[in-house]
Amino acid sequence: MPPFLRWTIAIGLVGLAVFWYVTRPDPLPQEALSGMSADAEAGEQVFLAAGCASCHEAPEGSAEDGPPVLAGGMRFPSDFGTFIAPNISSDPIQGIGNWSDIELVNAIQRGISPEGEHYYPAFPYDAYGKAETADILNLIAYLRTLPAADTPSQPHEVGFPFNIRRSLGGWKMLFVSPDWAVRGTLKPELARGRYLVEALAHCGACHTPRNILGGPDASRWLAGAPNPDGKGRAPNITPGALDWSEAEIVEYLTSGFTPEFDTAGGHMVAVIEKLSKLPQGDRESIAMYLKAVAPIP
Protein backbone atom coordinates (compact mmCIF):
# COMPACT_ATOMS: atom_id res chain seq x y z
CA MET A 1 0.00 0.00 0.00
CA PRO A 2 1.46 3.41 -0.94
CA PRO A 3 2.46 5.60 2.04
CA PHE A 4 0.07 8.37 0.95
CA LEU A 5 -2.87 5.96 1.08
CA ARG A 6 -1.81 4.62 4.48
CA TRP A 7 -1.62 8.16 5.87
CA THR A 8 -4.99 9.02 4.36
CA ILE A 9 -6.61 5.97 5.97
CA ALA A 10 -4.91 6.67 9.31
CA ILE A 11 -6.03 10.32 9.36
CA GLY A 12 -9.53 9.27 8.36
CA LEU A 13 -9.70 6.75 11.22
CA VAL A 14 -8.41 9.30 13.73
CA GLY A 15 -10.96 11.82 12.47
CA LEU A 16 -13.74 9.26 12.80
CA ALA A 17 -12.64 8.40 16.34
CA VAL A 18 -12.58 12.08 17.33
CA PHE A 19 -16.02 12.62 15.78
CA TRP A 20 -17.38 9.58 17.61
CA TYR A 21 -15.97 10.82 20.91
CA VAL A 22 -17.06 14.47 20.76
CA THR A 23 -20.58 13.63 19.54
CA ARG A 24 -21.28 11.05 22.23
CA PRO A 25 -24.43 11.56 24.34
CA ASP A 26 -23.75 13.13 27.73
CA PRO A 27 -26.57 12.10 30.08
CA LEU A 28 -27.01 13.18 33.67
CA PRO A 29 -26.14 10.43 36.19
CA GLN A 30 -28.72 9.00 38.56
CA GLU A 31 -27.05 10.92 41.40
CA ALA A 32 -28.23 14.18 39.83
CA LEU A 33 -31.69 13.50 41.30
CA SER A 34 -30.42 12.54 44.74
CA GLY A 35 -32.55 14.00 47.53
CA MET A 36 -35.09 15.51 45.13
CA SER A 37 -38.82 14.87 45.35
CA ALA A 38 -41.66 15.65 42.95
CA ASP A 39 -45.00 17.42 43.23
CA ALA A 40 -47.56 16.53 40.56
CA GLU A 41 -49.75 19.54 41.38
CA ALA A 42 -46.84 21.91 40.78
CA GLY A 43 -46.01 19.84 37.71
CA GLU A 44 -49.34 20.76 36.13
CA GLN A 45 -48.22 24.39 36.05
CA VAL A 46 -44.98 23.37 34.35
CA PHE A 47 -47.00 21.27 31.89
CA LEU A 48 -49.13 24.27 30.96
CA ALA A 49 -46.17 26.62 30.62
CA ALA A 50 -44.26 24.12 28.49
CA GLY A 51 -47.26 23.48 26.25
CA CYS A 52 -46.66 19.72 26.11
CA ALA A 53 -50.23 18.98 25.02
CA SER A 54 -49.96 21.45 22.13
CA CYS A 55 -47.62 19.03 20.35
CA HIS A 56 -48.27 15.64 21.92
CA GLU A 57 -52.06 15.42 21.96
CA ALA A 58 -53.41 13.29 19.12
CA PRO A 59 -54.51 15.40 16.12
CA GLU A 60 -58.15 14.64 16.95
CA GLY A 61 -57.63 16.01 20.49
CA SER A 62 -58.83 14.64 23.81
CA ALA A 63 -62.27 14.18 25.29
CA GLU A 64 -63.96 17.48 26.13
CA ASP A 65 -63.38 18.54 29.74
CA GLY A 66 -61.16 15.48 30.26
CA PRO A 67 -57.43 15.35 30.93
CA PRO A 68 -55.18 15.52 27.86
CA VAL A 69 -54.33 12.24 26.18
CA LEU A 70 -50.75 12.50 24.94
CA ALA A 71 -50.96 9.84 22.23
CA GLY A 72 -48.83 11.81 19.76
CA GLY A 73 -49.19 11.78 16.00
CA MET A 74 -49.04 15.49 15.18
CA ARG A 75 -46.85 16.11 12.12
CA PHE A 76 -44.24 18.87 11.89
CA PRO A 77 -42.86 19.39 8.36
CA SER A 78 -39.43 21.01 8.03
CA ASP A 79 -36.55 21.41 5.59
CA PHE A 80 -34.97 18.30 7.11
CA GLY A 81 -38.01 16.01 6.90
CA THR A 82 -41.26 15.55 8.78
CA PHE A 83 -41.10 14.98 12.51
CA ILE A 84 -44.00 13.21 14.22
CA ALA A 85 -44.74 13.79 17.89
CA PRO A 86 -44.41 10.53 19.85
CA ASN A 87 -46.74 8.99 22.38
CA ILE A 88 -45.71 10.35 25.80
CA SER A 89 -48.72 9.04 27.69
CA SER A 90 -48.40 6.84 30.76
CA ASP A 91 -48.87 3.66 28.73
CA PRO A 92 -46.06 1.27 29.81
CA ILE A 93 -45.48 -0.13 26.32
CA GLN A 94 -46.30 2.54 23.75
CA GLY A 95 -45.75 5.52 26.04
CA ILE A 96 -43.34 6.48 28.82
CA GLY A 97 -44.99 4.58 31.65
CA ASN A 98 -41.96 2.35 32.24
CA TRP A 99 -39.34 5.06 31.94
CA SER A 100 -37.44 6.01 35.08
CA ASP A 101 -37.27 9.59 36.31
CA ILE A 102 -33.64 9.95 35.25
CA GLU A 103 -34.44 8.62 31.76
CA LEU A 104 -37.18 11.22 31.41
CA VAL A 105 -35.01 14.03 32.76
CA ASN A 106 -32.30 13.12 30.26
CA ALA A 107 -34.83 13.02 27.44
CA ILE A 108 -36.34 16.40 28.33
CA GLN A 109 -33.21 18.32 29.34
CA ARG A 110 -30.41 16.58 27.45
CA GLY A 111 -32.23 15.28 24.36
CA ILE A 112 -31.08 11.69 24.99
CA SER A 113 -33.26 8.61 24.69
CA PRO A 114 -33.24 5.72 27.20
CA GLU A 115 -31.30 3.79 24.55
CA GLY A 116 -28.60 6.47 24.55
CA GLU A 117 -29.41 8.11 21.20
CA HIS A 118 -29.70 11.82 20.47
CA TYR A 119 -33.18 13.21 19.90
CA TYR A 120 -33.88 15.58 17.04
CA PRO A 121 -34.10 19.22 18.14
CA ALA A 122 -37.70 19.40 16.91
CA PHE A 123 -38.06 18.45 20.59
CA PRO A 124 -36.96 21.72 22.28
CA TYR A 125 -34.55 20.23 24.79
CA ASP A 126 -32.21 23.14 24.10
CA ALA A 127 -34.75 25.32 25.92
CA TYR A 128 -35.81 22.79 28.55
CA GLY A 129 -32.15 22.33 29.47
CA LYS A 130 -32.27 25.81 31.01
CA ALA A 131 -35.14 24.81 33.30
CA GLU A 132 -34.68 23.82 36.93
CA THR A 133 -34.45 20.03 37.19
CA ALA A 134 -36.86 20.23 40.13
CA ASP A 135 -39.47 21.70 37.78
CA ILE A 136 -38.86 18.90 35.28
CA LEU A 137 -39.31 16.30 38.03
CA ASN A 138 -42.61 17.95 38.95
CA LEU A 139 -43.62 17.82 35.30
CA ILE A 140 -42.78 14.11 35.16
CA ALA A 141 -44.89 13.46 38.25
CA TYR A 142 -47.83 15.18 36.57
CA LEU A 143 -47.33 13.29 33.30
CA ARG A 144 -47.63 10.04 35.25
CA THR A 145 -51.15 11.05 36.36
CA LEU A 146 -52.46 11.45 32.80
CA PRO A 147 -54.36 8.75 30.88
CA ALA A 148 -52.54 5.98 29.05
CA ALA A 149 -52.91 5.58 25.29
CA ASP A 150 -51.80 2.46 23.45
CA THR A 151 -51.22 4.25 20.14
CA PRO A 152 -47.75 3.36 18.77
CA SER A 153 -45.42 6.25 18.05
CA GLN A 154 -44.73 6.75 14.37
CA PRO A 155 -41.17 6.99 13.02
CA HIS A 156 -39.96 10.36 11.79
CA GLU A 157 -39.84 10.77 8.03
CA VAL A 158 -36.24 11.91 7.78
CA GLY A 159 -33.84 10.80 5.06
CA PHE A 160 -30.07 10.64 4.68
CA PRO A 161 -27.92 12.31 5.98
CA PHE A 162 -30.25 13.79 8.60
CA ASN A 163 -31.17 10.33 9.86
CA ILE A 164 -27.63 9.87 11.26
CA ARG A 165 -28.43 10.46 14.90
CA ARG A 166 -24.81 10.64 15.98
CA SER A 167 -24.36 13.85 14.01
CA LEU A 168 -26.86 15.52 16.35
CA GLY A 169 -24.11 15.51 18.96
CA GLY A 170 -22.33 18.01 16.74
CA TRP A 171 -25.52 20.06 16.46
CA LYS A 172 -25.73 20.20 20.23
CA MET A 173 -22.11 21.36 20.50
CA LEU A 174 -22.84 24.21 18.10
CA PHE A 175 -26.24 25.37 19.26
CA VAL A 176 -27.12 24.17 22.77
CA SER A 177 -25.95 26.60 25.43
CA PRO A 178 -26.81 27.20 29.09
CA ASP A 179 -26.58 30.96 28.51
CA TRP A 180 -29.68 33.14 28.60
CA ALA A 181 -30.51 35.41 25.67
CA VAL A 182 -31.14 38.20 28.18
CA ARG A 183 -28.21 37.97 30.55
CA GLY A 184 -27.38 39.38 33.94
CA THR A 185 -29.10 39.51 37.30
CA LEU A 186 -32.70 40.58 36.88
CA LYS A 187 -35.37 41.61 39.35
CA PRO A 188 -37.60 38.64 40.29
CA GLU A 189 -40.54 39.45 38.00
CA LEU A 190 -38.32 39.89 34.96
CA ALA A 191 -36.26 36.82 35.83
CA ARG A 192 -39.51 34.83 35.97
CA GLY A 193 -40.44 36.13 32.53
CA ARG A 194 -37.05 35.14 31.17
CA TYR A 195 -37.42 31.67 32.67
CA LEU A 196 -40.85 31.18 31.13
CA VAL A 197 -40.01 32.57 27.68
CA GLU A 198 -36.52 31.12 27.23
CA ALA A 199 -36.88 27.82 29.08
CA LEU A 200 -40.34 26.37 29.74
CA ALA A 201 -42.43 28.03 27.01
CA HIS A 202 -39.53 27.83 24.49
CA CYS A 203 -40.89 30.83 22.57
CA GLY A 204 -37.65 31.09 20.59
CA ALA A 205 -38.33 27.71 18.95
CA CYS A 206 -40.91 29.38 16.69
CA HIS A 207 -40.12 33.09 16.90
CA THR A 208 -36.35 33.01 16.27
CA PRO A 209 -35.02 32.45 12.72
CA ARG A 210 -32.77 29.49 12.05
CA ASN A 211 -29.66 29.02 9.96
CA ILE A 212 -28.93 26.45 7.30
CA LEU A 213 -28.16 23.83 9.95
CA GLY A 214 -31.40 24.44 11.81
CA GLY A 215 -29.70 26.26 14.66
CA PRO A 216 -31.29 29.37 16.15
CA ASP A 217 -29.83 32.72 15.07
CA ALA A 218 -29.09 34.19 18.49
CA SER A 219 -28.43 37.61 16.97
CA ARG A 220 -32.09 37.81 15.94
CA TRP A 221 -33.67 36.43 19.10
CA LEU A 222 -37.49 36.50 18.82
CA ALA A 223 -37.29 38.53 15.58
CA GLY A 224 -39.76 36.28 13.75
CA ALA A 225 -39.28 33.32 11.44
CA PRO A 226 -41.02 31.39 8.67
CA ASN A 227 -43.22 28.57 9.87
CA PRO A 228 -41.42 25.28 9.15
CA ASP A 229 -44.34 24.02 7.04
CA GLY A 230 -43.89 27.02 4.72
CA LYS A 231 -47.28 28.53 5.57
CA GLY A 232 -47.01 31.99 7.10
CA ARG A 233 -44.61 33.34 9.72
CA ALA A 234 -44.20 33.47 13.45
CA PRO A 235 -44.06 37.25 14.01
CA ASN A 236 -41.33 39.45 15.40
CA ILE A 237 -42.22 39.85 19.09
CA THR A 238 -39.34 42.14 20.09
CA PRO A 239 -40.04 45.82 20.83
CA GLY A 240 -38.64 46.56 17.37
CA ALA A 241 -41.91 45.37 15.84
CA LEU A 242 -44.37 44.65 18.66
CA ASP A 243 -45.54 48.01 20.00
CA TRP A 244 -48.20 46.65 22.35
CA SER A 245 -48.15 47.74 25.98
CA GLU A 246 -47.48 45.20 28.73
CA ALA A 247 -51.19 45.22 29.57
CA GLU A 248 -52.09 44.50 25.94
CA ILE A 249 -49.64 41.59 25.82
CA VAL A 250 -51.13 40.19 29.01
CA GLU A 251 -54.62 40.47 27.55
CA TYR A 252 -53.53 38.67 24.37
CA LEU A 253 -51.99 35.83 26.39
CA THR A 254 -55.19 35.62 28.43
CA SER A 255 -57.98 35.93 25.87
CA GLY A 256 -56.29 35.71 22.46
CA PHE A 257 -57.57 39.15 21.47
CA THR A 258 -55.15 41.70 20.03
CA PRO A 259 -55.36 45.48 20.55
CA GLU A 260 -56.55 45.65 16.91
CA PHE A 261 -59.58 43.46 17.78
CA ASP A 262 -58.15 40.52 15.90
CA THR A 263 -57.71 37.05 17.39
CA ALA A 264 -54.82 34.61 17.63
CA GLY A 265 -54.55 31.94 14.95
CA GLY A 266 -52.59 28.82 14.09
CA HIS A 267 -50.55 27.11 16.81
CA MET A 268 -50.78 30.23 18.97
CA VAL A 269 -54.38 29.32 19.80
CA ALA A 270 -53.20 26.24 21.68
CA VAL A 271 -50.34 28.16 23.30
CA ILE A 272 -52.69 30.83 24.67
CA GLU A 273 -55.18 28.20 25.82
CA LYS A 274 -52.42 26.84 28.09
CA LEU A 275 -50.83 30.15 29.15
CA SER A 276 -54.23 31.56 30.11
CA LYS A 277 -54.42 28.95 32.88
CA LEU A 278 -51.20 30.12 34.51
CA PRO A 279 -51.27 32.66 37.33
CA GLN A 280 -51.82 36.23 36.16
CA GLY A 281 -48.37 37.12 37.49
CA ASP A 282 -46.73 34.72 35.04
CA ARG A 283 -48.34 36.39 32.04
CA GLU A 284 -47.34 39.77 33.43
CA SER A 285 -43.75 38.53 33.76
CA ILE A 286 -43.78 37.31 30.16
CA ALA A 287 -45.04 40.71 29.01
CA MET A 288 -42.35 42.48 31.05
CA TYR A 289 -39.68 40.26 29.48
CA LEU A 290 -40.92 40.89 25.93
CA LYS A 291 -40.62 44.63 26.52
CA ALA A 292 -37.05 44.17 27.82
CA VAL A 293 -35.49 42.10 25.01
CA ALA A 294 -33.31 43.79 22.40
CA PRO A 295 -35.49 45.48 19.76
CA ILE A 296 -34.95 44.14 16.25
CA PRO A 297 -36.64 45.93 13.34
Secondary structure by P-SEA (a helix, b strand, c coil): ccaaaaaaaaaaaaaaaaaaaaacbbbbcccccccbbbbaaaaaaaaaaacccccccccccccccccccccccbbbbccccbbbbcccccccccccccccaaaaaaaaccccccccccccccccccccccccaaaaaaaaaaaaabbbbcbbbbccccccccccccaaaaaaaccccccccccccccaaaaaaaaaaacccccccccbbbcccccccccccccccccccccccccccccccccccaaaaaaaacccccccccccccaaaaaaaaaaaccaaaaaaaaaaaacccccc
